[in-house]
Amino acid sequence: MQVHIQHLPLIFKRPVGTSRGVMNVKNSWVIEVQHDNFKGKGEISIIEGLSPEYVSFAQFEQTIHEASDFFESCFSDEHPKRNLPLAFRERYLLYPSIIFAFECALLNLFHGGTDLLFDNSFSRGNRAIPINGLVWMGDETFMQEQIEEKIYQGFTTIKMKVGAIDFSTELKILTSIRKKYSKNEITLRVDANGAFSANEADSILEKLESLDLHSIEQPIQPGQWDKMRNLCLNSTLKIALDEELIGIHTKEEKIKLLEYIRPPFIILKPSLHGGISGTQEWILLAEERGIAWWMTSALESNIGLNAICQLAGEYNNELPQGLGTGSLYENNTPTKLIVEKGFIIINTQHYSNK
């Protein structure tokens, strides 16, 4: 077994804003595992300031090379298997993006190096997955333009980033959408990325409650379990946990979080939340407790996005997923994924770079 590593700096078509700042370029690495004449690819995707395993470029690249060497050693005396060796998973438990990439590479290798990782109705091109249209932070004009564009493109669920510009302006934008489109016409989600303080969260959620929003993602910074629990209990606006799940690795920790906070929703990013296996465990534990979920990308290239879409295709989840990020980059990798009228599908015949 051999591992090849390629750094892939993804260049945004235009800067994108979140409550953590503006991004122009995002680092990813493509790993390719090879056994005999077969190859499989996976993507290591990090977001600076969010991915806890990323401290510096040099440190992280060194970790990737060490993980690749260890991965090769796991298969020195045996043929590759479909699942990641337990020894590798335990050693890199705190590096979910690396676990995700090697899980994907093995699944890809297992299926002969094609685009296939999971064999399901989505990956065969027979099913479309509903997705939300993402509106990035910016000035009022830019955000309004994005909203109109998403509606024109056929999206019926729109997710708007909030918390970077003046909240009164964001509230004004959301109010204008709701005046034009009822909740039966357009489903609105908002994502705060932990932008609001614990002291102001109640007031902000109260102002949003009249807008018939579907949910708000991570209204406050993670780690404030008592406050988040109270928000989930008392707000009529449903809350989805996102960053709150980062750094929660063991089954016991996951159960403790879910049972204490009792969120209506959790949002899963395999590159941040334990890879494929970690995401599947989150889903199982959430569903056992009546907690709904959806998946989103962590701004992967089309390599990682393809894997997440196929993983989502393993489940009969009717909630729109956050998988419409393939058109963000100037230099994205070729893909058979296509976004049409608020759905993502696989065109099993032709590649594109969108």
RODO-2510 file (C-alpha; in nm, 4 decimals, decimal comma):
residues 354
     n   res          X          Y          Z
     1     m     0,0000     0,0000     0,0000
     2     q     0,1325     0,3422    -0,0961
     3     v     0,0017     0,6871    -0,0113
     4     h     0,0533     0,9966    -0,2266
     5     i    -0,0227     1,3454    -0,0917
     6     q    -0,1071     1,6596    -0,2875
     7     h    -0,1710     2,0000    -0,1331
     8     l    -0,4783     2,1604    -0,2899
     9     p    -0,5271     2,5313    -0,2058
    10     l    -0,8855     2,6045    -0,3081
    11     i    -0,9390     2,9581    -0,4374
    12     f    -1,2785     3,1172    -0,3786
    13     k    -1,4383     3,2874    -0,6782
    14     r    -1,5067     3,5768    -0,4456
    15     p    -1,4218     3,6201    -0,0763
    16     v    -1,6764     3,4553     0,1542
    17     g    -1,7648     3,5944     0,4933
    18     t    -1,8534     3,4221     0,8168
    19     s    -1,8633     3,5413     1,1771
    20     r    -1,5030     3,4146     1,2004
    21     g    -1,3826     3,6405     0,9214
    22     v    -1,3405     3,6477     0,5442
    23     m    -1,1839     3,3627     0,3466
    24     n    -1,0090     3,3940     0,0100
    25     v    -0,8299     3,0575     0,0015
    26     k    -0,8929     2,7333     0,1871
    27     n    -0,6355     2,4580     0,2368
    28     s    -0,7133     2,0991     0,1461
    29     w    -0,4998     1,7961     0,0735
    30     v    -0,5836     1,5113    -0,1609
    31     i    -0,4531     1,1722    -0,0578
    32     e    -0,4348     0,8840    -0,3023
    33     v    -0,3853     0,5313    -0,1751
    34     q    -0,2612     0,2705    -0,4182
    35     h    -0,2615    -0,1066    -0,3963
    36     d    -0,1493    -0,3066    -0,7010
    37     n    -0,3147    -0,1302    -0,9958
    38     f    -0,6033     0,0197    -0,7976
    39     k    -0,6231     0,3672    -0,6483
    40     g    -0,8579     0,5477    -0,4136
    41     k    -0,8849     0,9169    -0,3265
    42     g    -0,9863     1,1087    -0,0190
    43     e    -0,9694     1,4714     0,0888
    44     i    -0,8333     1,6250     0,4075
    45     s    -1,0271     1,9486     0,4495
    46     i    -0,9683     2,1978     0,7287
    47     i    -1,1084     2,5410     0,8092
    48     e    -0,8603     2,7634     0,9895
    49     g    -0,9994     2,8844     1,3188
    50     l    -1,2576     2,6068     1,3285
    51     s    -1,0761     2,2755     1,2802
    52     p    -0,9130     2,2133     1,6200
    53     e    -0,6477     1,9798     1,4804
    54     y    -0,5039     2,2593     1,2638
    55     v    -0,2477     2,4750     1,4458
    56     s    -0,0190     2,5747     1,1603
    57     f     0,0425     2,4731     0,8007
    58     a     0,3818     2,3147     0,8783
    59     q     0,2513     2,1261     1,1816
    60     f    -0,0489     1,9904     0,9965
    61     e     0,1454     1,8817     0,6894
    62     q     0,3853     1,6942     0,9147
    63     t     0,0906     1,5188     1,0794
    64     i    -0,0493     1,4231     0,7387
    65     h     0,2826     1,2665     0,6361
    66     e     0,3114     1,0825     0,9674
    67     a    -0,0451     0,9532     0,9275
    68     s     0,0323     0,8371     0,5744
    69     d     0,3380     0,6456     0,6930
    70     f     0,1369     0,4848     0,9717
    71     f    -0,1436     0,3986     0,7302
    72     e     0,1037     0,2214     0,5022
    73     s     0,2432     0,0277     0,7972
    74     c    -0,1076    -0,0913     0,8915
    75     f    -0,1217    -0,2823     0,5634
    76     s     0,2406    -0,3977     0,5397
    77     d     0,1464    -0,7643     0,5831
    78     e    -0,2096    -0,7765     0,4527
    79     h    -0,4384    -0,6703     0,1712
    80     p    -0,6424    -0,3534     0,2171
    81     k    -0,9833    -0,3822     0,3740
    82     r    -1,2902    -0,1701     0,3295
    83     n    -1,2797    -0,0219     0,6794
    84     l    -1,0078     0,1892     0,8360
    85     p    -0,7929    -0,0138     1,0794
    86     l    -0,8888     0,0392     1,4425
    87     a    -0,5289     0,1209     1,5330
    88     f    -0,5297     0,4100     1,2843
    89     r    -0,8686     0,5359     1,3999
    90     e    -0,7595     0,5354     1,7659
    91     r    -0,4256     0,7012     1,6947
    92     y    -0,5840     0,9860     1,4938
    93     l    -0,9060     1,0224     1,6919
    94     l    -0,8349     1,3931     1,7419
    95     y    -0,7889     1,4451     1,3646
    96     p    -1,1359     1,3908     1,2128
    97     s    -1,0397     1,5427     0,8770
    98     i    -0,7576     1,2887     0,8396
    99     i    -0,9814     0,9989     0,9447
   100     f    -1,2444     1,1119     0,6926
   101     a    -0,9931     1,1280     0,4075
   102     f    -0,8484     0,7819     0,4664
   103     e    -1,1941     0,6312     0,5158
   104     c    -1,2968     0,7765     0,1797
   105     a    -0,9794     0,6597     0,0089
   106     l    -1,0307     0,3021     0,1281
   107     l    -1,3950     0,2976     0,0203
   108     n    -1,2950     0,4424    -0,3149
   109     l    -1,0201     0,1807    -0,3520
   110     f    -1,2644    -0,0939    -0,2551
   111     h    -1,4898     0,0135    -0,5430
   112     g    -1,2073     0,0019    -0,7959
   113     g    -1,0996     0,3646    -0,7956
   114     t    -1,4177     0,4968    -0,9592
   115     d    -1,6187     0,7835    -0,8114
   116     l    -1,8168     0,5305    -0,6105
   117     l    -1,7832     0,5044    -0,2324
   118     f    -2,1307     0,3838    -0,1385
   119     d    -2,3623     0,1801    -0,3561
   120     n    -2,7036     0,3399    -0,3140
   121     s    -2,9781     0,5013    -0,5211
   122     f    -2,8076     0,8413    -0,5051
   123     s    -2,4643     0,7188    -0,6132
   124     r    -2,6242     0,5264    -0,9001
   125     g    -2,7861     0,8474    -1,0250
   126     n    -3,1423     0,7392    -0,9440
   127     r    -3,2161     0,9792    -0,6576
   128     a    -3,1821     1,3517    -0,5992
   129     i    -3,1098     1,4923    -0,2523
   130     p    -3,2771     1,8217    -0,1492
   131     i    -3,0298     2,0909    -0,0440
   132     n    -3,0445     2,4447     0,0896
   133     g    -2,9195     2,7459    -0,1013
   134     l    -2,6460     2,9188     0,0981
   135     v    -2,6357     3,2982     0,1325
   136     w    -2,2983     3,4278     0,2494
   137     m    -2,2422     3,7278     0,4718
   138     g    -2,1736     4,0594     0,3094
   139     d    -2,3306     4,4013     0,2731
   140     e    -2,7063     4,4304     0,2399
   141     t    -2,7038     4,4596    -0,1387
   142     f    -2,4841     4,1533    -0,1842
   143     m    -2,6968     3,9414     0,0468
   144     q    -3,0197     4,0493    -0,1232
   145     e    -2,8689     3,9630    -0,4626
   146     q    -2,7746     3,6159    -0,3422
   147     i    -3,1231     3,5542    -0,2053
   148     e    -3,2928     3,6529    -0,5294
   149     e    -3,0475     3,4382    -0,7241
   150     k    -3,1169     3,1318    -0,5074
   151     i    -3,4926     3,1749    -0,5450
   152     y    -3,4537     3,2174    -0,9232
   153     q    -3,2478     2,8963    -0,9309
   154     g    -3,5361     2,7051    -0,7753
   155     f    -3,4251     2,6670    -0,4129
   156     t    -3,7135     2,6394    -0,1676
   157     t    -3,4855     2,6248     0,1392
   158     i    -3,2454     2,9148     0,1936
   159     k    -2,9803     2,9326     0,4622
   160     m    -2,8490     3,2764     0,5527
   161     k    -2,5340     3,3452     0,7511
   162     v    -2,5921     3,5972     1,0296
   163     g    -2,3781     3,7609     1,2937
   164     a    -2,1145     3,9490     1,0951
   165     i    -2,2906     4,2685     0,9912
   166     d    -2,5294     4,4722     1,2038
   167     f    -2,8034     4,2407     1,3315
   168     s    -3,0753     4,4987     1,2649
   169     t    -2,9750     4,4909     0,8966
   170     e    -2,9829     4,1117     0,8923
   171     l    -3,3225     4,1181     1,0579
   172     k    -3,4424     4,3659     0,7968
   173     i    -3,3263     4,1339     0,5162
   174     l    -3,4982     3,8314     0,6684
   175     t    -3,8167     4,0316     0,7239
   176     s    -3,8181     4,1432     0,3602
   177     i    -3,7878     3,7813     0,2420
   178     r    -4,0717     3,6714     0,4638
   179     k    -4,2947     3,9539     0,3406
   180     k    -4,2442     3,8303    -0,0162
   181     y    -4,2551     3,4578     0,0514
   182     s    -4,4532     3,2676     0,3132
   183     k    -4,3063     2,9747     0,5059
   184     n    -4,4977     2,7457     0,2684
   185     e    -4,3100     2,8957    -0,0254
   186     i    -3,9593     2,9434     0,1177
   187     t    -3,8048     2,7698     0,4189
   188     l    -3,5556     2,9964     0,5927
   189     r    -3,2636     2,8764     0,8021
   190     v    -3,0092     3,1025     0,9684
   191     d    -2,6569     3,0136     1,0779
   192     a    -2,4930     3,2233     1,3472
   193     n    -2,1684     3,0238     1,3835
   194     g    -2,1728     3,1136     1,7549
   195     a    -2,1749     3,4868     1,6828
   196     f    -2,4064     3,5978     1,9643
   197     s    -2,3202     3,6300     2,3314
   198     a    -2,5059     3,4293     2,5935
   199     n    -2,6505     3,7545     2,7329
   200     e    -2,7997     3,8714     2,4032
   201     a    -2,9093     3,5328     2,2658
   202     d    -3,2560     3,5325     2,4261
   203     s    -3,3372     3,8752     2,2861
   204     i    -3,2118     3,7883     1,9379
   205     l    -3,4025     3,4614     1,9223
   206     e    -3,7158     3,6413     2,0397
   207     k    -3,6835     3,8896     1,7514
   208     l    -3,6398     3,6045     1,5024
   209     e    -3,9332     3,3994     1,6304
   210     s    -4,1929     3,6013     1,4377
   211     l    -4,0307     3,5250     1,1013
   212     d    -4,1373     3,1590     1,0767
   213     l    -3,7779     3,0410     1,0494
   214     h    -3,7006     2,6713     1,0292
   215     s    -3,4032     2,6860     1,2664
   216     i    -3,0968     2,8736     1,3843
   217     e    -2,7585     2,7041     1,3849
   218     q    -2,5275     2,7495     1,6828
   219     p    -2,6544     3,0845     1,8162
   220     i    -2,3846     3,1015     2,0874
   221     q    -2,0271     2,9798     2,1176
   222     p    -1,9899     2,6078     2,2006
   223     g    -1,9136     2,4862     2,5495
   224     q    -2,1945     2,6777     2,7242
   225     w    -2,4089     2,3720     2,7811
   226     d    -2,6355     2,5190     3,0495
   227     k    -2,7219     2,8203     2,8367
   228     m    -2,7655     2,6156     2,5208
   229     r    -2,9911     2,3738     2,7057
   230     n    -3,2092     2,6624     2,8246
   231     l    -3,2291     2,8079     2,4755
   232     c    -3,3392     2,4735     2,3351
   233     l    -3,5995     2,4339     2,6090
   234     n    -3,7465     2,7838     2,6006
   235     s    -3,7166     2,9185     2,2466
   236     t    -3,9931     2,8527     1,9961
   237     l    -3,7258     2,8921     1,7268
   238     k    -3,5652     2,5503     1,6910
   239     i    -3,1910     2,5282     1,7466
   240     a    -2,9406     2,3159     1,5561
   241     l    -2,6050     2,2287     1,7092
   242     d    -2,3044     2,2505     1,4786
   243     e    -1,9756     2,3693     1,6282
   244     e    -2,1008     2,2288     1,9590
   245     l    -2,0213     1,8797     1,8274
   246     i    -1,6584     1,9575     1,7459
   247     g    -1,4152     1,7895     1,9826
   248     i    -1,6731     1,5388     2,1068
   249     h    -1,5128     1,2096     2,0078
   250     t    -1,6316     0,9166     2,2177
   251     k    -1,9733     0,7543     2,2234
   252     e    -2,0100     0,8375     2,5912
   253     e    -1,9369     1,2068     2,5308
   254     k    -2,1872     1,2196     2,2450
   255     i    -2,4623     1,0646     2,4553
   256     k    -2,3910     1,3057     2,7406
   257     l    -2,4189     1,6088     2,5113
   258     l    -2,7348     1,4939     2,3342
   259     e    -2,9158     1,3947     2,6513
   260     y    -2,8242     1,7106     2,8431
   261     i    -2,8833     1,9773     2,5783
   262     r    -3,1612     1,7901     2,3915
   263     p    -3,1364     1,9926     2,0686
   264     p    -3,4093     1,9630     1,8041
   265     f    -3,1388     1,9246     1,5345
   266     i    -2,7713     1,8455     1,4925
   267     i    -2,5660     1,9294     1,1846
   268     l    -2,2945     1,6920     1,0752
   269     k    -1,9727     1,7641     0,8882
   270     p    -1,7657     1,4449     0,8511
   271     s    -1,4395     1,6429     0,8300
   272     l    -1,5153     1,7956     1,1700
   273     h    -1,7313     1,5388     1,3442
   274     g    -1,5376     1,2145     1,3340
   275     g    -1,5202     1,1180     0,9695
   276     i    -1,7672     0,8734     0,8147
   277     s    -1,7733     0,6414     1,1154
   278     g    -1,8092     0,9274     1,3619
   279     t    -2,0915     1,0814     1,1597
   280     q    -2,2736     0,7503     1,1414
   281     e    -2,2455     0,7132     1,5184
   282     w    -2,3838     1,0659     1,5714
   283     i    -2,6796     0,9810     1,3463
   284     l    -2,7555     0,6576     1,5292
   285     l    -2,7412     0,8214     1,8719
   286     a    -2,9476     1,1215     1,7596
   287     e    -3,2198     0,9124     1,5978
   288     e    -3,2448     0,6942     1,9081
   289     r    -3,3310     1,0139     2,0989
   290     g    -3,5703     1,1618     1,8461
   291     i    -3,3232     1,4298     1,7326
   292     a    -3,3276     1,5191     1,3636
   293     w    -3,0129     1,5906     1,1613
   294     w    -2,8715     1,6971     0,8295
   295     m    -2,5238     1,6952     0,6754
   296     t    -2,3234     1,9815     0,5338
   297     s    -1,9847     2,0102     0,3733
   298     a    -1,6881     2,1712     0,5474
   299     l    -1,6069     2,3549     0,2240
   300     e    -1,4422     2,0510     0,0666
   301     s    -1,3508     2,0290    -0,2983
   302     n    -1,5694     1,8093    -0,5159
   303     i    -1,3697     1,5060    -0,3978
   304     g    -1,4880     1,5414    -0,0389
   305     l    -1,8293     1,6741    -0,1397
   306     n    -1,8922     1,3670    -0,3541
   307     a    -1,8165     1,1423    -0,0570
   308     i    -2,0477     1,3363     0,1778
   309     c    -2,3303     1,3317    -0,0763
   310     q    -2,2981     0,9555    -0,1175
   311     l    -2,2906     0,9127     0,2611
   312     a    -2,6101     1,1205     0,2865
   313     g    -2,7548     0,8928     0,0187
   314     e    -2,7306     0,6030     0,2634
   315     y    -3,0176     0,7547     0,4632
   316     n    -3,3803     0,8358     0,3872
   317     n    -3,3622     1,1867     0,5271
   318     e    -3,6076     1,4294     0,3696
   319     l    -3,4572     1,7406     0,5318
   320     p    -3,2576     1,9565     0,2868
   321     q    -2,8858     1,8961     0,3299
   322     g    -2,6090     2,1582     0,3131
   323     l    -2,4324     2,0193     0,0088
   324     g    -2,4465     2,2969    -0,2489
   325     t    -2,0902     2,4298    -0,2112
   326     g    -1,9354     2,2870    -0,5289
   327     s    -1,9517     2,6139    -0,7232
   328     l    -1,7530     2,8203    -0,4716
   329     y    -1,4061     2,7667    -0,6166
   330     e    -1,2196     2,8741    -0,9276
   331     n    -1,0056     2,5591    -0,9284
   332     n    -1,2414     2,2867    -0,8112
   333     t    -1,1840     1,9259    -0,9129
   334     p    -1,3965     1,7600    -1,1852
   335     t    -1,7218     1,6087    -1,0631
   336     k    -2,0390     1,4362    -1,1744
   337     l    -2,2408     1,6238    -0,9124
   338     i    -2,5023     1,8619    -1,0486
   339     v    -2,7233     2,1101    -0,8630
   340     e    -3,0664     2,1600    -1,0190
   341     k    -3,3670     2,3440    -0,8730
   342     g    -3,2702     2,2905    -0,5116
   343     f    -3,1516     1,9317    -0,5483
   344     i    -2,8117     1,7692    -0,5946
   345     i    -2,7811     1,4667    -0,8205
   346     i    -2,5105     1,2583    -0,9833
   347     n    -2,4834     1,2594    -1,3599
   348     t    -2,3248     0,9176    -1,4012
   349     q    -2,2035     1,0009    -1,7525
   350     h    -2,0345     1,3389    -1,7615
   351     y    -1,7916     1,5425    -1,5510
   352     s    -1,7949     1,9153    -1,4840
   353     n    -1,5954     2,1512    -1,2622
   354     k    -1,8947     2,3034    -1,0816
***
